[in-house]
């Protein structure tokens, strides 16, 4: 069996929808529409929060971080998707694949960290409203943002180097139109247990820990809300959390589905892997701005007001 290491720069082959290659240009129209919604929606949120001083509050600053991470995630996957579906060019260089993988996973981990920060924001706003702005100052929010970025980069940084130590044989066809860590290491013909274990540890200390802390935050929020005498005030407090809860579900449910399929779905049809991969990467950036525009009156009115002025 012929093997290749990273020094040979043997390219990987991207995969769209097997058997539907002739329909790729038509399918690309749907993808372009979804990316357009994601770019316009998240871009609009960033611009509105930047321009409107009344929205320079902790909740909206964290929302702008979420929008920025969603834009980064879309920008990381769009080039290879267009390359494959528009120009029918499936090859991607080894190092380019590792670079794309790095940014996809960094922005995904950032998204999880930002959702945790937003859960803490909601907890402080509901349980200690009088000290809300003194606890979450602009300086504190900036430090949280830098910490989220540094954590994501730190845990993903070793991954490309761990992949470079692997040998790759004749099999070089990826399961998606972009590069993911589990997808790449499965093409290796050498022992990739260290990579697999490290990837699992990353999931535990990032997505796993974040999800537990988010759940604990909402348990504390629920306890606080139940202590409020007025039913109207209880509803008002919980209503401020609806958008965030939707965002959490939009990220964690597809991520959990992809993780389960990658690790335990060896006999699942390939099309299921492909669809779940697109759901995991496209649903949060597309629907997050929609959810926040629908459920957050301040964002909705500012965006609509700016559109009417145009």
N, C-alpha and C positions, 0 to 999 in steps of 0.2 A: 504494500500500500504506500502510495506516495504521500509524503507529508510536507507541509509548508509552515514556516514560522513567520513572524510579523515582518522580518527583514525583506521578504520576497514581495511584500505589498500586493499579494494576491487579492483581487477585489471580491467583495460579496455581491450576491445578486438579490435585489429587492423583489418582493412578491406583491402583486395587487390582488385580483380575484381570479384564481386559476380557472381556466375554461371560458372566461369572459373577457379575454384580452381585446377582442374586437369592440367590446362595449366600453372600454376604459375611457375614451373621450367623453362619452355620455355620462358615465359615473362621475367623471371629474367635475361636471357641472354642479352636481350635488355637493361635492367636497368644497368647491370654490364658493358656493353659496354659504356653507357653514363657516368657512374661514372668514368670509366677508362679514358675516354677522358677529363673529368673535372679535375681529379687529375693530370694527366700527363700534360695537357695544362697549368693549373694554377701553378703547380709545376715548370714547365719549365720557365715560366715567372718570378717567384720569384728567381730561381737560376740564370738566365741570368742577371737580374737587380742587383742581389747581387754581381755577379762576375765581370761584366763589369763596370768599373769606369766611362766610358763615358755615361752610362745610369743613373748615380746618379743625375739626373735632376728632378725638381719638378714633371713634367708630369709623369715620369716613377716611381717615388716614390709613387705617388698616385695610379698608376696602380698596383704596388706591394701590396698596401693596399687592393685594390679591389680583387686581386687574392687571398689574404689571407682570406678575408671574404667569398669568394666563396668556398674555401677549408673548412672553418669552417662550412658553411651551408651544404656541402656534408657530412662531417664527422658527423654532427648532425642527419641526416636522414638515413644514410646507415645502421647502426646496426639493426634498427627495420625492415627495408625493407628486409634485408637478413634473419632476423629471421622469417619473415612471408613467403617469397617466396621460400626460400631454405629449411627451417626446419619445415614449416607449424605450427609455434608456434604463435598464435595470441595474447596471453596474454601479457600485459605490466603492471607492478605495478603502482599504483597511483602516488607515488613520482617520479618514473622513468619517467613517462609520463610528469609530471610537469617540470622535469629537462630538458627533450628533448624540450618541448615547449619553455622554457626559452631561450635556446641556439638558436633555430630556429628563434625566433622573434628578439633576440639580433643581430644575424648576418644579418638578413634581414634589420633591421634598420640601422646597420652599412653600409651596401651596399648603401642605399639611401643617407646617410650622405656623403659617399665617392664620390658618383656621383655629389653631390652638390659641394664638394671641387674641383673636377675635372672641373666642369663648371667655377668656380671662377678662376682656373688655366688657362683655355683657354681664359677667359676674360682679365686677366692681361697680358698674353703672346701676345695677339693681340692688345689691346688698349694701353699698356705701355711696349713695348718690352725692352726698354733700362733699365728699373728698375725691370725687371722680376725676376732676380736672387737675387736682394737685397730685394724685397718684400717677395718672397717665399724662405726664407733661410731654411736650414735643421732644425734649431731650431723651426722655425714657422710651418713647415710641421709636425714635431713631436708633437707640441702642438695641431695642428688641429686633428691629429690622435688620441691623447689621449682624446680630447674633444668629438670626434665622438663616441669613445668607452664608455666614461662616460655617454653621453646622452642616448645611447641605453640601458645600464645597468640600469640607473636611472629610466627610464620610464617603463621598463619591470619588474623591481624588485618587485613592489607591486602585480603583476598579480598572481603569485602562491599563495600568502596569501589570495587574494580575492577569489580564487577558493576554497581554503581549508575551507572557511566559508560556502560553499554551501553543501547541502545534495543531494546525488545521490541515485536514486531508482533502480529498476531492470534493466532499460535500461543502458547498458554500452558498446555499440558497436559504435566505432568511424567510421568516414567516409573515413579515409585514413590509410595508413600504417605508419603513424607518428602522432604526437600530435600537434594540433593547438588550440589556445585559443577559437575561435568561435565554433569549433567542440566540445570541452570539455564542455563548459558551457551549450550547448543545451541539454546535457544529464542530467542536474540537474533538480530535481523535486521541487526545491525551487525558490524563486524570484532571478533572475540573472540580473535584470535591471542595477544594479550598475556596474557589470562586463561589460555588453554590452555598457553602456555609456562610461566607462573608456576606453574600446577598441576603441570606435569611436573617443574619444578625442585624443588618441595616434595616430591614423591614421591622424587626422587633423594637429597636431602639429609636426609630423615627415614627413611622406610621402606627406601630403598635402602642408605643408610649403616648404618642399624641392623642390617639383615640381614647385611651383610658383616662387621660387628664381632661379631655373634652367632656367625656361622660361624667366625671367627677364634678366638673364645673357646673354642668346642668343639674346634677343632683343637688348641689348647694343652691343654685338658682331656684329650683323647685321648692326647696325647704324655705328659702327666704320669701318667695311669692306666697306660699301657703300661710305664712305668718301675717300677711297683709289682710286687714279686716274687710276692706271694700272689694267686692267682686269686680267692679269696674276697674279698679286699680290693678287687681290681679291680671285681668285680661290685657290691660294696657302694657303691663310689664312683660308678659309672655309674648305679646305681639311684636315687641322689639327684637325678639330672638328668632322669629320665624324665618327670616331671610338667611340667617346664619345656619340654622338647622338644615334648610334646603341645600345650602352650599356644601355642608359637611356630607350630606347624603349623596350629592352629585359627585363628590370626589371619592368617598370611601366605598360605596357600593360597587362601582365599576372596578376600582382598584382591587377589592377583595375578589371579585369575579375573575379578573385576569390572573391574579396570584394563584387561585385554586386551580384554574384550567392549566396554567403553565406547569404546576407541580404535580397535579394528580389526574389531569385530563389527557393522558397519552392516547386514549382510544376515541377522543372526541373528534368529530370531523374538522378538517382544516379550516373550513369556512367559519366555524364558531370561534376559533382562535383569532381569525382575521377581524371579524365583526366586533368581538369583545375588545380587541386592541384599539380599534377606532373609537369605540364608545368610551374607553378609558381616557384617551387623549383629547377627544373632541367635545364630549358632552359638557364637562365642567367649563371650559372657556366659552362655549356657545351659550349655555343656559345661565351661568352665573350673572352676567349683566341683565339678562331678561328678568330673572328672579328679583334682583335688587331694584330694577326700574319699576317693577310691578308693586313690590311690597314696601319700597322706601319712597315716601311721598316727596321728600326733599330732592332726591336724585331725579325722580320722574318729572317734577315740575320744572326743575332747572333745565333739563335736557329738552323738554317740550318747549319751554320758553325760548331757548336759544334757537331751536329749529324754526319757530314762528317768526323770529327776527330776521332769518336768512331770506 
